[in-house]
């Protein structure tokens, strides 16, 4: 295996459980996500009448 392939391998943090990792990601997303703006209220769409020929 060439050295470049070994360097591309993902690193695993020792001592961190998957539960802790997911909890930290969820907490970071909750803190860093700005509140969304309220959606504008949709104006009623006028219904066009089809004229019979």
N, C-alpha and C positions, 0 to 999 in steps of 0.2 A: 504494500500500500504506500503510495507516495506521501510525502510529508504534507502536501497541500490538502489531501483528502482528510487526514487526521485533524488538521486545524479547523476544518469546517464542521466538525462534529458538535452537536449541541452540548452545552455545559449544564450540569445538574448541580444545584446548590445542595450541599450536604446538610442534613438536619432540618429541612423544611418539608413539612407534609403537604400533600396535595390540597388538603382542606385549608391549611393556612395560606397557601399560595392563592387559591381561589377566593378566599375571604379578603385577602389584601387587594386583589385585583378588583373585586366588587366595591370595596371601600374607596379605592382610588377613583374608580369610575363615578361613584356617587358624589365625591367631593369635586372632581374636575369637570363634571358635566354641568354647564349652565342651565338654569331653568328655561324651558321652552316658552316662547311667546304664545299667548292664547290665539287660537285660530279665529280669523275674522268670521263673523256671522254671515252666512250666505243670504243674500237678498232673494226674495221669492222670484222665481223665474216665471215670467208671463207666458201663459200657454196660448199658442196661436191656434186659431180655429181654421180648420180646413173648410173652404167654401165648396159646397157641392155644385157640380156643374149642371 
